[in-house]
Amino acid sequence: MAKVNGHKKRSLVVEDEPTIARMCLRALGAEGFEVDIAVDGKAAQARLGGNGESYDLCLLDIRTPGMNGIELYHYLKEIGSEMTDRVIFTTGDTINDEIKTFLDETSRPFLPKPFTLDELRSAIKEAMALSSL
């Protein structure tokens, strides 16, 4: 298992579609990550704890029930979490102007759904390079 600063790389996948969550689990596992899955932003928030620093990478679906990915991202910014620099967004809704604007403002990698395993691997490598993992 690969390590960052002496600890195993950890990833959080926030995804309510089981098939996509499994694909993310496989791809991240192949990159040496230990992976946790949350079905929505509230479940992710509980896993992140108070400072949001417990994961090296987060794949974050913008459209999840309850707390969505945009709300979770704003929460992470609000608490000053460096986790915001380690997010890859996924979404099936790239037509919505609000989402387009949000993605442009964050300057984070994103994957339009449906995506392939190769596209996911490329996004993981891009995010790792951006955050110096």
Steps between C-alpha positions, in 0.01 A plus 500: 500500500638841403561752775489878539702654782537161665134399485290303253334712234131528577215598272136582557250431221172689539271324255139379518518276190636158609647412158701821483606466864637150427689624193655781707591249771684281246682789333611661825600165646720440195668837570582386856217674685303366792140598405193597701163558334224738609162517326451873550655816643367444853654153519826643361493784751475246782800308363706817456469610861545856619805601297441313173864395482467124529513423125764555235246508215123533462285403202190708548175456309329838462150352496440288810187488715498695824816711507630524142861532385487878462374537857769263630770690310377831649501339846863394449593855393312646797697292751825585319571144393786438262285212374354748248832474315462123475152468346400350166138577413273265309168598347247391245372857473751708306225692319381690808649853499530508880707181499716619209572824686576313822742262325675791327537687831648204687759418230489139621506198270158364413362201319176520304290185546509249356879473509734216418749334730783658299348849540468438873863387526613811311300727732649327806852553366420865417363563850799328659737718297307818587511421870855356497393156626 
